[in-house]
Amino acid sequence: MSLPIITPTEAKRLMTQGATLVDIRERDEHAREYIAGARNVPLTALDGLTGVTAPVIFHCRAGKRTADNAERLRQAARCEAYIVEGGIEGWKQAGLPVVLDKSRPIELNRQVMIAAGGLVLAGVLLGAVVDSAFYAFSGLIGAGLVIAGVSGFCGLAKLLALMPWNRVPAKA
C-alpha cells in the first residue's frame, strides 16, 4: 500500500493544523537547505520517528526517495501519513519558502560527483596534452566509482568527509 501524495500547498495547510513535516534526506542535505519546521529523520534512521501522533508528511529532495520507500515510511509513521509531491524541489516550485544556509557545504554525494568528474577530466586532458599514460588515472577513478557502487564503500567520500569544510563545529 502506498502513501497518498499531496501538493506542497496542501502540506503547508496541514502543517498549520498540527501535522509534522519529516525530511527523510540525510543530515548534510538538510543542513544546507530545508523547509522551516521540518523534522529531519533520515531514511537511514527512521527508527528515530517516535512519539508522533499527528499526521506525518514526508519529503525528500524531488520525491523519488519517498515514493520508493512509501511502505517503509507508512510503517514508521504509525498514524495518518502523506508524501509531498516533488519533495523540497516541488515545495520551492510552488513558491513556498525554504531556509538556505550557504555557509553549510553542499551534500557529500554532490562533492564526490564534482571531485570524481574533475579528476576524470584532468586525467583525460593530461592524457591528451602531456602523456597518454594519464588516461590510466581516469580509468582508476572510474574503477573506484564502480567499486563504490557495488560495495557501498566510497573512499573518496570518506576522504571528503574529513575535509575542514565538512566538519561540524563543536557545540560550546
C-alpha positions as CSV (number, residue, x, y, z in Angstrom):
1,M,0.0,0.0,0.0
2,S,1.4,3.4,-1.0
3,L,1.0,6.7,0.8
4,P,-1.2,9.4,-0.6
5,I,0.7,12.1,-2.4
6,I,-0.3,15.7,-1.6
7,T,0.7,19.0,-3.1
8,P,3.1,21.3,-1.3
9,T,0.3,23.8,-0.7
10,E,-1.8,21.1,0.9
11,A,1.1,20.0,3.0
12,K,1.6,23.6,4.2
13,R,-2.1,23.8,5.2
14,L,-1.9,20.5,7.1
15,M,1.2,21.8,8.9
16,T,-0.7,24.8,10.1
17,Q,-3.2,22.3,11.6
18,G,-0.5,20.4,13.5
19,A,0.8,17.9,11.0
20,T,4.5,17.0,11.3
21,L,6.7,17.5,8.3
22,V,9.5,15.0,8.1
23,D,12.5,15.4,5.9
24,I,14.0,12.0,5.1
25,R,17.1,13.3,3.5
26,E,20.5,12.8,5.1
27,R,21.6,15.4,7.7
28,D,24.2,17.0,5.3
29,E,21.4,17.6,2.7
30,H,19.0,19.0,5.3
31,A,21.6,21.3,6.9
32,R,22.2,23.3,3.7
33,E,18.5,23.7,2.6
34,Y,15.4,22.8,4.5
35,I,11.7,23.7,5.0
36,A,11.2,25.7,8.2
37,G,9.6,23.5,10.8
38,A,10.6,20.2,9.2
39,R,11.9,17.5,11.4
40,N,15.0,15.8,10.0
41,V,14.7,12.0,10.3
42,P,17.0,10.5,7.7
43,L,15.7,7.4,5.9
44,T,18.7,5.6,7.4
45,A,17.5,6.4,10.9
46,L,13.7,6.0,10.6
47,D,13.5,4.3,14.0
48,G,14.0,7.9,15.3
49,L,10.4,8.7,14.3
50,T,8.8,8.1,17.7
51,G,6.1,9.9,19.6
52,V,4.4,11.4,16.6
53,T,0.6,11.1,16.7
54,A,-0.5,13.9,14.4
55,P,-0.5,13.3,10.7
56,V,3.0,12.9,9.2
57,I,4.1,14.4,5.9
58,F,7.3,13.0,4.4
59,H,9.5,14.8,1.9
60,C,12.9,14.3,0.2
61,R,14.6,16.3,-2.5
62,A,12.5,15.6,-5.5
63,G,10.0,12.9,-4.4
64,K,11.8,9.7,-5.6
65,R,13.2,8.6,-2.3
66,T,9.8,9.0,-0.5
67,A,8.0,7.2,-3.4
68,D,10.5,4.3,-3.4
69,N,10.2,3.9,0.4
70,A,6.5,4.6,0.8
71,E,5.6,1.4,2.5
72,R,8.6,1.7,4.9
73,L,7.5,5.3,5.7
74,R,3.9,4.2,6.3
75,Q,5.0,1.6,8.8
76,A,7.3,4.1,10.6
77,A,4.6,6.7,10.9
78,R,2.0,4.5,12.7
79,C,-0.5,7.3,12.0
80,E,-2.0,9.2,9.1
81,A,0.8,9.9,6.6
82,Y,1.4,11.6,3.3
83,I,4.1,12.3,0.8
84,V,4.8,15.8,-0.5
85,E,4.6,15.8,-4.3
86,G,8.0,16.8,-5.8
87,G,9.8,17.0,-2.4
88,I,11.6,20.2,-1.4
89,E,12.0,21.0,-5.1
90,G,8.2,20.9,-5.6
91,W,7.8,23.0,-2.4
92,K,10.1,25.7,-4.0
93,Q,8.3,25.4,-7.4
94,A,5.0,26.1,-5.5
95,G,6.5,29.4,-4.3
96,L,6.8,28.2,-0.7
97,P,9.8,29.4,1.3
98,V,12.8,27.3,2.3
99,V,15.8,28.1,4.5
100,L,19.1,28.1,2.6
101,D,22.3,28.2,4.7
102,K,25.1,28.8,2.2
103,S,27.6,28.6,5.0
104,R,27.0,24.9,5.0
105,P,28.8,22.7,2.4
106,I,26.9,21.1,-0.4
107,E,25.9,17.5,0.4
108,L,28.7,14.9,0.3
109,N,27.3,12.9,-2.7
110,R,27.5,16.0,-4.9
111,Q,31.0,16.8,-3.6
112,V,32.0,13.2,-4.7
113,M,30.5,13.8,-8.1
114,I,32.3,17.1,-8.6
115,A,35.6,15.7,-7.4
116,A,35.4,12.4,-9.4
117,G,34.3,14.3,-12.5
118,G,37.1,16.8,-12.1
119,L,39.7,14.1,-11.6
120,V,38.5,12.2,-14.7
121,L,38.5,15.3,-16.7
122,A,42.0,16.2,-15.5
123,G,43.2,12.7,-16.4
124,V,41.7,12.9,-19.9
125,L,43.2,16.4,-20.5
126,L,46.6,15.4,-19.2
127,G,46.4,12.3,-21.4
128,A,45.7,14.3,-24.5
129,V,48.2,17.1,-23.8
130,V,51.1,15.6,-21.7
131,D,51.3,11.8,-21.9
132,S,48.8,9.1,-22.8
133,A,49.7,7.4,-19.5
134,F,47.5,9.9,-17.7
135,Y,44.4,8.1,-19.3
136,A,45.1,5.3,-16.7
137,F,44.4,7.9,-14.0
138,S,40.9,8.4,-15.3
139,G,40.4,4.7,-15.5
140,L,41.4,4.3,-11.9
141,I,38.9,6.9,-10.8
142,G,36.2,5.1,-12.9
143,A,37.2,1.8,-11.3
144,G,36.9,3.4,-7.8
145,L,33.4,4.6,-8.6
146,V,32.4,1.1,-9.8
147,I,33.7,-0.4,-6.6
148,A,31.9,2.2,-4.5
149,G,28.6,1.4,-6.3
150,V,29.0,-2.3,-5.9
151,S,30.3,-2.4,-2.3
152,G,28.7,0.7,-0.8
153,F,32.1,2.0,0.4
154,C,33.4,5.1,-1.3
155,G,37.0,6.1,-0.3
156,L,36.6,9.5,-1.9
157,A,33.5,10.2,0.2
158,K,35.4,9.2,3.3
159,L,38.3,11.4,2.4
160,L,36.0,14.4,1.6
161,A,34.1,13.9,4.8
162,L,37.4,14.6,6.7
163,M,37.9,18.0,4.9
164,P,37.7,21.1,7.1
165,W,34.6,22.4,5.3
166,N,32.7,19.2,6.1
167,R,33.5,19.1,9.8
168,V,30.6,20.0,12.1
169,P,31.8,22.7,14.6
170,A,31.7,21.5,18.2
171,K,28.9,23.0,20.3
172,A,30.0,25.2,23.1
